[in-house]
Amino acid sequence: MAIYLLMFVYISFLAFFSLKYEDKEQELRFLVLPTFFFFLIIAGFRTSSVGGDLGTYIHIFESNHLQLPDLSHFFSSRFEIGYLVSNIFLRNFSDHYPFLLFAYAFITLVAWFFVLYKHSKNVYMSLLIYLSSLGLFFYSLSNIRQGLAIALSFLGFHYLVKNKKVLASIFILLTPLFHTSGIVCLLFFPLKKIVLNKRIYQFVFLVFLILFPFIKQIATTFISFFPQYTSYLESSWFLESNKWAPVFLTIWYGLVLVFGEVVIRKQKLSTEEEFIRSLFFISFLFTASTLQTSLFGRFAHYFTPFICLYIPMILSKIGEKKVQWILFYLVILVYASIFLVIVYFKADWYHVVPYRSVIVDWLFGN
């Protein structure tokens, strides 16, 4: 687990210096590239043991069991068409599993680093949240299909912000081709046009409170169309102490949302900032819905990345430097706590296991 701790400490220092030396932000941003390669080496050269679901993906890849389904089984297939095609394509180059993991890690990390670099007010704080959050970096090590789908949706957000609607549509429509739950990213299009205000908040919260008792029934209806996701209705997320994870996330996101609204209530936001605000609000609602069923956690994952942009955005709006520093340390403390929980105390939540590298195994003949 030491390598994960090293990553956290490294990113924490970069976030600290990026805030302290704001006048040298451009110089510090040059460190984004070596940081990307650091993440890529860790994620791209891991062994098959680093990730709970990897065993299944690797076995299927190496044994070449995946075949394109016929039209009648298109929607009931265990794996989506995008994952099937990419698997078959990658096997044309190599049937060794490190090639599969490296390819998926490379695409996923390129998308994340690119979007954070372009849109974050503090790219290293965003990377710190990405590393430490439930449902982000460690999740992608295990669930490579949805990890890639989330990354593609993040690129869709970028191109929507840039008003490049064709590219945005391509990436957002690619998302459900790697994980069916990615269909929820179609919400990005109407959300870009919404400016949150008191009336909208009241209406949405009222609707959410009315629907909340029926969320499990709504999830069951979804499962009737996609039976391959039946196990998501009640997953390990709700076993024993795991049930505290959605409770904590709901409370934390709620506090961040309320504080953010207090900070920006009298400030003029750009179109991009309003979009981030709306997406994070939806992230909070989906996260709260996981108190009823873990299925909606699969949808929440596509909106979780926006807390990586929302928190630095809110901190940048605070004019008082002393207050900004206090809140910065508070954020570091919260995410250090989350990191320690998911890596050391509750590693089973995301099947986080001691890191092993195929490079080290090769050098020592393992």
Secondary structure, 3 states (H helix, E strand, C coil): CHHHHHHHHHHHHHHHHHHHCHHHHHHHHCCHHHHHHHHHHHHHCECCCCCCCHHHHHHHHHHCCCCCCCHHHCCCCCCCHHHHHHHHHHHCCCCCHHHHHHHHHHHHHHHHHHHHHHHCCCHHHHHHHHHHCCCCHHHHHHCHHHHHHHHHHHHHHHHHHCCCHHHHHHHHHHHHHCCHHHHHHHHHHHHCCCCCCHHHHHHHHHHHHHHHHHHHHHHHHHHHHCHHHHHHCCCHHHCHHHHHHHHHHHHHHHHHHHHHHHHHCCCCCCHHHHHHHHHHHHHHHHHHHCCCCCHHHHHHCCCHHHHHHHHHHHHHCCCCHHHHHHHHHHHHHHHHHHHHHHHHHCHHHCCCCCCCEHHHHHHCCC
